[in-house]
Amino acid sequence: MRVVTFKINDHEVSGRDDETILKVARDHDTNIPTLCQLDGISVWGGCRLCLVEIEGNPKLMTACTTTVTEGMAVRTQSERLDRYRRMIVEMLFTEGNHVCSVCVSNGNCELQTTAQVLRIDHISLPYRNPQRHVDASHERFVFDENRCILCTRCIRVCDEVEGAHTWDMSGRGIQSKLVTDLHQAWGDSTSCTSCGKCVQVCPTGALFEKGKAAGEMHKYPEFLVYLSQMREERHE
């Protein structure tokens, strides 16, 4: 690996050539919105909120998957990017049933915060209002499919950190949804360790602990970085 120099929003910065635009941008206090990305688990690049413009490239690139190169010029804010990000968040709100006023994660929701940052005060797209399942069969946790945005954080942390792989994705396109143990109820799962890691990393109110009020739904996903570091040191 080597150190490269490039520009983010006309400011010269440097980073290792194995680092992503998102990592270097955050290291230099430049905010790029994300919902599926989380330090400590693998990169998926599914939410598309971290799209950036790279000079000379007509396509928008995901900052969480694109590594930095010498001399590149990146722009993280523009009218075009703002329009794309607002449309993505609006589609997430209309595709599911996200009613912040009655959600257990009101005030502690990354989707809600992202909408506020993007200055979204109304939705211009028609709501789908799907009829979705709520699985409260687990003794400690609840999965509300209505609030799921398919970020796959729970799938990745359950597989990569806990090693259980209780969660997975079923269906394709608009029919995609999260399932536990090949469509078994969460409470009937034989692989779930009840560790709660999936609940900790959920960016919305899709996964929550029974009996918790909105003000008690504080999550601490920072533990993933610690676990990953400890695992790497153990393997060295």
C-alpha positions, 0 to 999 in steps of 0.5 A: 500500500502507498499514500496517495494525494487527491482532492475532496471538494477542492481540498487536498487530502491524503490517504492509503490507496487501499482506503475508500473515499468514505473512510478518507472523507470521514478522516478529514471531517467530511460527512457523506450519508450512509445507511447500509455501511457500518465499521466492523462488518463487510461493505455492501454498497446497497443503500446508494446514499454515499454516491459521489461525483468523480471528475472525468467519470460520468457515473456516480460512484459509491464512496464506501466501495471506491478506493482512492487513487492519486490525483482524483477529484471527488465531490461529495455535495452537488445539486445532482447528488442532493437530488439523488439522495433525496429521491432514495430516502423518499423511496425508502419512506414510501416503500415501507410503513415508516411513521415516525410519530408512533415508532419505538425508535423516534429520535434514535433512527438513522433514516429519520436523521438522514431525512432531516439532514437532507431537508426532506419535509414531505414525500412527493411519491405515492405510498405503497402501504404494504401489509407486512408481518411483525414477528414478536415470537422471540422472548426478548426481541421483535422484528417489525418488517414494516420498518425494515429498509433492507440494509442487511446490517443484521445479516452481516453482523449475525454471520460475520461477527456472531457466526450464527447466520440466523438472518438472510434475505428472501425474494427478489426486487420488491418482494425482497424481505428478511427471514430467519432460519428459512422462514421460521419464526424468530422465536423458533430459531435453532441458530439464534444465540439471542446476543442482540447484535442485530438489534444493536446495528439496525438503523431503524425501528425494525429490530428492537427490544421488548419493553423499551421506550423510544428514549431507551433505544440507544444503540452502540454499534461501535462495539463492532470495531472493537470486536473486529480488532480483537479478532485480527490481533488473535489471528496474528 
